[in-house]
Amino acid sequence: MNLIAKTTLFYLLVSVLVFGAGGFLTYHLVKQEVTKETDFALYDQVDDVAEDVRNGVPLELLRRGKIDIQYLGDSLGIDTSYRFSDTLGAHPYRDGELENYRKIERVKAIDSSYYRISITDVFIESDDIYEVVVEIMWRLFLILGVSMLVASFLLTRWLLAPFQRILNGIRRFDLRQQPSISLPKTTTKEFRQLNAFVTAMAEKARRDFASVKEFSENASHEMQTPLSVARGKLELLTETEPLNEEQLRLINDTQQSLRRLSKLGNALLLLTKIENQEFQPREPIDFSKVVNQCLDNFEELAMLRGLPLKRGIKPGVQLSIEPALADVLVSNLVRNAIRHNIEDGQIEVALDDRQLCIRNTGDPPSVPPQELFERFQKSQQSEQSLGLGLAIVQKVCEANQFGVSYRYEAGWHEISVIFSKNV
């Protein structure tokens, strides 16, 4: 639910409370005003009747319908105040039905004679007032609600249009592009402040990205050079005579550590490039061909370790993935299946339009399965493993909207790469 919709609902809720309180107050004010106006009318009617008596109109003619007048004599010597009361009387049009009446009664002196004047008049019932007030309030609320909905729609399309354009500009922003972020101009103060903040933040993010990218590339390149020099000097040292077996062993261990360090630098650089989204798929590739080529490359190594490769590759599987990342993904999974296998074990690779599944025999993992995809986590500590293979696999899957899962069951490790999000 967007901001305008929430705001509209909030205002409608407030309107319900206001109209409820307003309706209650209106009901009592209307009822009070009706009572007052009815009393004024009765008061005037008493004066009119008194004037008719003063003009000599017979009392029999004045006693009609709702007027009752009685002659009290000439010696009372009092002139009482007006007295109002509510009473019930027969409905003028509905036989047998009672209706609310307002009554005024007074003893009044007219030309030295005293008369008791009593007048009743129909009084608007509370139920009638309530129904009228509710109907008025309901119609006003309906008009207000419709007006607010229409106004919120127009407000969304007009007042918040710059905000939507700002969001679109942020979505199109790419750290790898040189032009600065493009945001629309607006006359609204808050949106101008938002534009300034987003522009400054985007520029800072671009500078930080460029600095990190340059550092990682330079660090990897500069690290490879001394490593190559060190390996070259160690190779020259091995040709120097005389060297005993202990010296050769130390030199060999040092060369292995240097090779490991070189692979580690390349792997971390690859992870950085993947996280920076430097690999973008351009068009679908034949993933079946990539898998078969990778299996061909590793088949000899697998056979040397006595691990037969069983294939179930569906031809013509198309995926939107950068070819270099596709090769990295499959190579890491197959290499992992060979490295963490057992003697006389097996490897099975299956590919269809939905997923790539690689299964291999092996010992149970020594760490929780959910931690295997973290950096530098290994199921078994091995000098040959960097602990980055599955971390790279996961990053490749995230970059291409693949799903990845792992499970161990009955002596078999199974890693599945699911393509449903990418297709």
Summary of the structure (lengths in Angstrom):
residues: 423
radius of gyration: 47.5
end to end distance: 29.2
largest distance: 158.3
contacts: 1130
relative contact order: 0.06
helix: 55%
strand: 17%
